[in-house]
Amino acid sequence: MAFAGQITLAITGASGAPYSLKLLQCLVEANYQVHLLVSSAAKVVFATEEKLTLPGSPEKLSEFFAERFGAAKDQIRCYGKEEWFSPVASGSAAPKTMIICPCSTSTLSSVATGASNTLIERAADVVLKEKGQLVLVVREMPLSSIHLQNMLTLSNLGVTIMPAAPGFYHQPQSIEDLVNFVVARILDHIGLDNQLMQRWGYKTPN
């Protein structure tokens, strides 16, 4: 099957599981092939925030999300945290766009220092060195000077820093509306059209 494009989505252990689920759903619906990386801490967050127990193996995890979102065969490809022979670990094979959503400040720090101790960190490092598009949806409050310095370091390298901070000018009526606001902005930044929220200055048709 021909996909519209490829993208790497990493989910780390910050609060914000609903953002990652909605984002993954939108990418699948847009016919993107998603190279999905889920940290061990993220699985704890999923259990806490969504009451979802995620499978341990990458293969079962791929099947779980494919069934949940009606994905095509091989549309969602999951990898283990030390699967160094996966496409995302190499500049010759990795997608040029990567989103980390939500992004913990631990992951932020590792990416800013080029640690590459896990596949998520290595995948981000690959996108940086290949001059691709890296989007970090950071979720923390308040932010320390260390967090801010790491953000500035990455911003100076062209990384898009998008704190998970929904707006309220669109008169949200539910948590889903707030989630959609953040996900819509992420999709905007990777150039993917969406209708998740009412745009500023536009009125909803009667």
N, C-alpha and C positions, 0 to 999 in steps of 0.2 A: 504493500500500500504506500502511495506517495503522501508524505506529510507536508503541510504548509511551511514547516520550518522545524528547527531543533532548538531546545533551550535547556539549561541546567537549572533545576530548582532545588535548593537546599533548605531544610527545615531544622532549626536548632532549638535549644532548650529555653528560649525566652517565652514569656506568656504571649499568646496570640495564635493559638491553633486555628481558630475560625478564619483568620486571614489566609493561612496557608491552604486550608481546604478549599476555600472559595477561589483562590488563585489557581490551584491545580485544576479545579473544575472548569474554569474559564479557558485555560490553556488547552485542555482536552477538547472542549467544544470548538475551539478555534483550529483544531486539527494539527496542533503542534505535537511533535514527539518530545516527551519530557524525560530527561535524565534526572532521576529523583534520588536525593541523598537525605536521609533522615538520621539524625544523631540519636544516641541512646537517651540523652536528656530530653529530646523532643518527644520520645515515646512516653516518658513520664508525664510530660505536659499534656499530651493527647488523652492519656488516661484520666488526668485530673480535670481538664477543661471540657472534654468532649465525651467522656466515659467510653473511649475507644481503646481497646487493647490491640495494639498493632503486632502483626507477626514478627518473629525474630529474624527469619531468613530473608534475604533480598528477593528471592523468587516468590515466596509467599506474600511478601509485601507488595510486589508488583501485581500479583493476582488480586489482592485485597482492594487496592485502589482502582484497578481496571474494572472490577465488578461494581464498585461503588459509583464510578463515574461513567460507566458504559464505554470504556476506552477500547480502541481497536487492538488487535494483536501487536505486541511490541511497542505500543504507543507510550506506555509508561515503563521505563526500565530503571529498576532500583539496584543499588550497589552497596556493598559492605564498606565500613569505615576505613578499611585498609586494602581495598581492592585496587591495587596500583596499576593493574593492566586494563582497567576500564577506560573507555574513550575520554572521559572527562579529565583524566590524569595526564593527558598528552596534548601539547599544542598543535599536533598534526591532526587530531581527531575531535577535540572538544568543541562544543557549540561556542559561538562567539558571544553569546549572551548568557549571563547567570544572575539569578535572583536568590538572595538569602532572606527568607521570610518565614517566621520572624528571625532576626539576627540577634543573638545574645551578645553581651559586651565581652564575653570570653572569646567568642568567635571573631568579633570586631578586632580585639587585641591581636589575635593570632594572624589574621589577614594583614593587619597593619604592619606587623613585624616579619611577615613572610615565613611563619613557622612551618607550615606544611606538614604537621604531625598527623593529620587525618585526611581522608579523601576530600572532605568539604574544604579544608584549608588549602589543599593542593589544587583543587579545581578552581578556587578563587585566584590563587597565585598564577595559574595558567592563563586565565582570562586577563589578568593584569599584564603579564609579560607579552601576551599576544595582542595587546591594545584593543581588547574587546569591551563590551559593556557589562559592568558589574553594578548591581543595585542591592544595597543593604537596607532592609527594613528593620531598623534598630528599635528595640523595645526595652526601655529602662527608664526609671524615674526615681529620684532626680539623677542628673548626669554629673559625674565628677570631672575634674580637670583632666584626668587620665582618659576618660571616655571621649571628651571633647577633643583632646589632642590626637587621639587615634582617628577620630572622624576627620579632622583637618588634614592629617597625613594622607588619608585615602582620598579625600576630596581633591587635594592638590594633584593626585595621580589620575583624576578624571572619574573616580567612583561616584555614583549617585547615592547620597545618604538621604533616606526617606524615613524619618521617625514615624512610627505607627500612631499618628495623631490625627484622628478624623475631625473634619469641620462640622459645623452645625447650621450653616447658612441654608442648607437644603431641607431644613425642617425634618430631621430624622424622626421616625415614629417607632423604630425598633432597633435592636442590636444589629440585625441584618443590614439595616440602612447604614449604620456606622462602619460595619465591615466592608460593605460595598464601596463606600467612599474611599477607603484606603486602597482597596484592590483596584478600583478604577484608576486611581492616580498611578499605581504601579504599571498597569497596562498602558496607560498613556505614554509613560516614559520609555517603554520598549516598542512603541509604535503600533500597538494592537488596538484596533477600534473596539469600542464597547459602549453599551447603553446602561451601565449599572447604576448611574445616578443622574440627577438633573444637573445640567451644566450651569455655571454661573452666568447670569444675564439672559437665560432662556427660560421660558415658561412652559410648563407641562401642558400639552394640548388638552382641551376639554373633551 
